[in-house]
């Protein structure tokens, strides 16, 4: 079972003002524990951008007891993302290597947004001039200049939790990625 944005379901109960939310969390945790049923053979995975907001009961052994840090794609992965996303788009010869180098710290969603921005600008130009033309490397480089990576703000927040709220070592991978020694 995969739960995206698990923090929406498993927010810290201490931060909740209404008991209904607490009851939902309690019921979910009870189901995870499999009191009336055997949950053997079931893998439950949750994804979140804010693991520090999860209720501590979610992180206890037998529940979501392992936090796996997934960093932004490296240069090779960004090349593949660009190749896949541009596969059926009307393009000239695109310098994928150059785009991958210019998008350090960009997430897959950021790369998607870069492509959308380039397409929107190209469509605006086609409407204005009345002549459609293929997307170029320059179109994508212009889009990259307009969109900063969303991961920068996330890492700023994550760094604070990794440095100051990390007694259990849950966020050591973030520190390692950021090349920060405790």
Buried (B, 14 or more C-beta within 10 A) or exposed (E): EEBEEBBEBBBBBEEBEEEEBBEBBBEBBEEBEEEEEEBEEEEEEBEBEBBBBBBEBBBEEEBBEEBEBEBBBEEEBBBEBBEEBBEEEEBEEBBBEEBBEBBEBBBBEBBEBBBEBBBEBBEEBEEEEEEEEEBBBEBBBBBBEEBEBBBEEBBEEBBEBBBEEBEEEBBBBBBEBEEEEE
